[in-house]
Amino acid sequence: MDELQITSNRKKARKPTTSKPTDIRAFELTVPHLPAGPTSSGQPLRNPLPLALSFEVIQYLDLENSIELQTHYYLILPEESDLDPELNPLFLKLDAEDAPPPTGFEVGLKEGKHEFWFDTRTHQDAAVLLEQLVEKKILEKVDPPQHHTPAGYDGLGEGYPLVRVAIQEKEMAKRCGYDGIWEQRTDQERLAVCGGCKLAWPIRFCDEDCQVMSWKKGQPTPHRKTCKKVKAIEKAPIDEVTTKA
């Protein structure tokens, strides 16, 4: 039986770490069609809007029992709202669902070389936000420029631009692999990393309860079925691993 490897978590003593919730980089964007001025209970979102860049890793097994990985990138609210504590921190999903990983996409997130196809098609005003993110050095466009046009979208412009994350990984908010909760700067601690796949494409958890539940009943695949397979990616040649960005 695969062993559940519990490491540091929020309910038990954590291993020393230099990463704190306040390391999450907060920045302000001017969002088209969003009003300016002071926030209120009736309008908690106003320009300039404070945001943070976030990513999550999803591990699952395909029909042939091979490991597949997805990474998704988001803009989220960096802090819990005093006006509305229940306000969903998710503001905008940035990556394109139907775009494959770019050529030479590196397996692993530990070197901070996150690249993804920025979705400028399905989200209104996303192109405007992309330019602001590049200007603020949160993202950068690859040189030379690369674009991906998915099937059926021919003739509708350049397609999705390829972008690279310009900030450090510790400055990006993470998401719990079980309950989907995002880290925010107002948290007491960062999310814990699974002790089994922590050096490859790790899943993060709020606490031991989330880790145990993900191990048993996680979706789309229980973590007990993916952990060792993901850990093996560290030593696998890139062409032996299927990834999806």
Backbone torsions as a table, in degrees:
resi	resn	phi	psi	omega
1	MET	NA	136.2	177.1
2	ASP	-64.2	141.2	-176.8
3	GLU	-95.0	134.0	175.6
4	LEU	-78.5	120.1	-177.1
5	GLN	-103.8	99.2	-179.6
6	ILE	-89.7	127.5	177.1
7	THR	-113.6	-144.2	-178.3
8	SER	-64.2	145.7	178.8
9	ASN	-155.0	175.3	-172.8
10	ARG	-78.3	-17.9	-175.8
11	LYS	-98.1	-14.2	179.6
12	LYS	-125.6	173.2	-178.6
13	ALA	-58.4	130.0	-179.1
14	ARG	-95.0	152.3	172.7
15	LYS	-69.1	148.4	179.0
16	PRO	-56.9	137.9	179.8
17	THR	-143.9	146.9	178.2
18	THR	-93.4	-5.8	-178.6
19	SER	-91.5	127.0	-178.5
20	LYS	-123.2	159.4	177.7
21	PRO	-55.8	-32.6	-179.6
22	THR	-71.9	-8.0	174.0
23	ASP	-72.9	-18.4	178.6
24	ILE	-61.9	124.7	-175.5
25	ARG	-76.4	120.1	174.4
26	ALA	-101.0	141.1	179.0
27	PHE	-147.4	166.0	-177.5
28	GLU	-114.9	136.5	175.3
29	LEU	-123.3	151.4	173.1
30	THR	-98.5	110.0	-174.1
31	VAL	-94.0	121.5	178.2
32	PRO	-54.6	141.3	177.1
33	HIS	74.4	1.4	176.0
34	LEU	-96.4	132.8	-177.1
35	PRO	-68.5	156.0	176.6
36	ALA	-98.7	166.7	177.2
37	GLY	111.0	-178.3	-177.9
38	PRO	-66.9	147.3	178.6
39	THR	-75.0	161.4	177.8
40	SER	-149.1	169.3	179.2
41	SER	-62.3	-29.2	179.0
42	GLY	-84.6	-20.2	-179.9
43	GLN	-142.9	77.7	-177.3
44	PRO	-73.3	-14.1	-179.2
45	LEU	-110.8	114.6	180.0
46	ARG	-142.0	158.5	176.9
47	ASN	-81.5	145.5	-7.3
48	PRO	-73.0	139.0	-173.1
49	LEU	-94.6	120.4	175.7
50	PRO	-72.6	132.1	-177.5
51	LEU	-141.1	170.6	174.3
52	ALA	-141.8	152.9	176.8
53	LEU	-89.4	135.4	-177.9
54	SER	-133.6	153.2	172.0
55	PHE	-141.6	157.4	174.7
56	GLU	-136.0	153.7	175.8
57	VAL	-112.5	132.1	176.1
58	ILE	-116.7	125.0	178.1
59	GLN	-108.2	136.6	174.7
60	TYR	-157.5	164.9	178.2
61	LEU	-104.4	136.8	177.0
62	ASP	-84.4	-173.3	-176.5
63	LEU	-65.7	-19.8	178.2
64	GLU	-97.3	11.2	177.7
65	ASN	66.8	25.0	175.6
66	SER	-95.8	146.5	-177.9
67	ILE	-74.4	135.1	172.5
68	GLU	-126.5	148.3	-176.6
69	LEU	-128.4	141.4	172.5
70	GLN	-127.4	139.5	170.7
71	THR	-118.6	137.1	179.0
72	HIS	-127.7	146.5	-174.3
73	TYR	-123.8	140.7	-173.1
74	TYR	-140.1	160.1	161.6
75	LEU	-103.9	129.1	-180.0
76	ILE	-129.4	163.5	173.4
77	LEU	-74.0	128.0	-171.9
78	PRO	-75.8	-17.7	-177.3
79	GLU	-137.7	153.1	176.5
80	GLU	-66.6	138.9	-176.7
81	SER	-78.8	128.7	174.1
82	ASP	-69.2	-29.5	-179.0
83	LEU	-77.0	-33.8	-177.5
84	ASP	-146.9	86.3	-178.0
85	PRO	-59.3	-20.8	-179.3
86	GLU	-90.3	3.1	-178.4
87	LEU	-62.2	126.2	179.4
88	ASN	-63.2	122.7	-178.0
89	PRO	-67.9	-19.1	-179.7
90	LEU	-67.5	125.5	176.7
91	PHE	-107.4	-45.8	-175.6
92	LEU	-158.3	134.0	172.1
93	LYS	-85.4	132.0	-171.4
94	LEU	-99.1	-29.4	-172.4
95	ASP	-91.5	155.3	-178.3
96	ALA	-87.2	127.5	-177.5
97	GLU	-64.6	-37.6	-170.1
98	ASP	-97.6	15.0	179.9
99	ALA	-100.7	135.4	178.8
100	PRO	-76.6	165.9	174.8
101	PRO	-63.7	145.7	-179.7
102	PRO	-65.5	159.4	177.5
103	THR	-57.6	130.9	179.6
104	GLY	79.8	14.5	179.7
105	PHE	-57.5	124.0	-173.8
106	GLU	-81.8	134.4	175.8
107	VAL	-77.4	123.4	179.4
108	GLY	117.2	146.0	-179.2
109	LEU	-112.3	-1.7	-170.4
110	LYS	-73.5	-18.0	-179.9
111	GLU	-94.9	3.7	176.3
112	GLY	70.8	21.8	-178.6
113	LYS	-102.2	62.8	179.1
114	HIS	-78.6	127.3	174.6
115	GLU	-130.7	143.9	177.8
116	PHE	-157.1	161.6	177.3
117	TRP	-84.8	117.8	-176.9
118	PHE	-79.5	127.9	-174.2
119	ASP	-83.8	98.4	178.2
120	THR	-101.5	10.8	-175.6
121	ARG	-104.5	-48.5	-171.2
122	THR	-92.6	-10.5	179.8
123	HIS	-111.1	121.8	-179.7
124	GLN	-60.7	135.2	176.6
125	ASP	68.5	10.9	-178.1
126	ALA	-63.8	-34.0	-179.9
127	ALA	-63.6	-36.7	177.7
128	VAL	-65.8	-41.9	179.6
129	LEU	-67.0	-35.9	178.8
130	LEU	-60.0	-44.3	-179.6
131	GLU	-62.4	-36.7	178.3
132	GLN	-69.9	-38.4	179.2
133	LEU	-65.5	-36.9	176.9
134	VAL	-69.8	-42.1	179.9
135	GLU	-61.2	-37.2	-179.4
136	LYS	-86.4	4.3	176.8
137	LYS	62.5	34.2	171.2
138	ILE	-87.8	-41.7	174.2
139	LEU	-123.1	162.6	172.9
140	GLU	-140.1	146.3	176.6
141	LYS	-82.5	142.1	-179.1
142	VAL	-72.1	152.9	-179.8
143	ASP	-125.2	119.0	2.9
144	PRO	-73.6	157.5	-177.8
145	PRO	-58.3	142.4	175.5
146	GLN	-128.2	142.0	177.5
147	HIS	-134.4	150.6	177.1
148	HIS	-123.2	127.6	176.5
149	THR	-111.7	111.3	-177.8
150	PRO	-69.3	161.5	179.9
151	ALA	-56.8	135.1	178.9
152	GLY	89.9	-6.4	-178.4
153	TYR	-108.0	10.2	-179.1
154	ASP	-58.4	139.8	178.2
155	GLY	84.6	3.6	-178.3
156	LEU	-110.1	34.7	177.3
157	GLY	105.4	-167.9	-174.2
158	GLU	-75.5	-18.2	-177.2
159	GLY	93.7	-159.6	-177.2
160	TYR	-81.7	126.7	176.2
161	PRO	-78.9	143.7	176.4
162	LEU	-85.4	128.3	180.0
163	VAL	-126.1	158.4	178.5
164	ARG	-122.7	139.0	177.9
165	VAL	-71.7	129.4	-175.2
166	ALA	-98.8	-13.3	-179.6
167	ILE	-96.9	166.5	180.0
168	GLN	-71.4	155.2	-178.2
169	GLU	-62.0	-36.3	-179.1
170	LYS	-66.4	-16.1	178.5
171	GLU	-87.5	-1.0	178.1
172	MET	-101.8	138.0	176.9
173	ALA	-74.4	145.8	178.8
174	LYS	-109.0	173.5	-177.8
175	ARG	-131.5	137.9	179.6
176	CYS	-63.9	133.5	-177.9
177	GLY	-76.3	-1.6	178.6
178	TYR	-114.3	-58.0	-175.1
179	ASP	-97.4	-2.4	174.3
180	GLY	76.3	11.2	-179.5
181	ILE	-75.0	136.7	178.3
182	TRP	-89.7	147.2	168.6
183	GLU	-67.6	147.4	172.3
184	GLN	-138.4	160.7	-176.5
185	ARG	-64.8	-20.8	-179.7
186	THR	-86.0	-0.3	177.3
187	ASP	-68.6	161.9	176.6
188	GLN	-79.7	-35.7	-177.9
189	GLU	-145.7	164.0	174.9
190	ARG	-77.1	162.9	176.5
191	LEU	-65.9	148.9	178.4
192	ALA	-81.6	152.9	179.7
193	VAL	-105.3	138.8	176.7
194	CYS	-58.1	133.6	-179.0
195	GLY	-72.3	-15.7	-178.0
196	GLY	-85.3	-46.0	-175.5
197	CYS	-110.9	24.7	-171.6
198	LYS	-65.8	-20.4	-177.6
199	LEU	-99.7	-0.6	-178.9
200	ALA	-112.5	-106.4	176.5
201	TRP	-112.2	81.0	-168.3
202	PRO	-75.0	149.2	169.7
203	ILE	-95.1	141.7	-179.3
204	ARG	-114.6	153.0	-175.9
205	PHE	-137.1	151.7	175.4
206	CYS	-62.8	-43.2	-174.0
207	ASP	-165.4	-175.0	-178.1
208	GLU	-63.4	-35.0	180.0
209	ASP	-60.6	-45.8	179.0
210	CYS	-64.3	-38.1	-179.0
211	GLN	-65.7	-42.9	-179.9
212	VAL	-65.3	-42.7	-179.3
213	MET	-66.7	-38.6	177.5
214	SER	-65.9	-37.0	178.9
215	TRP	-61.9	-36.3	-176.8
216	LYS	-90.4	-44.2	-168.5
217	LYS	-132.3	16.5	-176.5
218	GLY	-59.3	150.4	179.2
219	GLN	-117.5	144.2	5.0
220	PRO	-79.6	-12.1	178.0
221	THR	-137.7	132.5	175.9
222	PRO	-53.7	139.2	-173.1
223	HIS	-64.2	-24.0	179.0
224	ARG	-62.8	-23.3	-179.0
225	LYS	-90.3	-12.8	-176.3
226	THR	-113.8	-21.8	-169.5
227	CYS	-56.7	-53.5	-177.7
228	LYS	-66.8	-35.0	179.2
229	LYS	-66.4	-37.1	178.3
230	VAL	-70.6	-39.8	179.2
231	LYS	-59.2	-35.1	-178.8
232	ALA	-69.8	-17.7	-179.1
233	ILE	-62.3	-30.0	179.5
234	GLU	-49.8	-38.9	-173.6
235	LYS	-104.3	2.5	-175.9
236	ALA	-91.5	140.7	172.9
237	PRO	-59.9	149.1	-173.7
238	ILE	-61.5	-32.2	-177.3
239	ASP	-77.6	-1.1	176.5
240	GLU	-97.5	-1.6	-175.0
241	VAL	-119.0	133.2	176.3
242	THR	-93.0	125.2	178.0
243	THR	-127.9	153.0	175.8
244	LYS	-133.6	125.3	178.7
245	ALA	-94.3	NA	NA
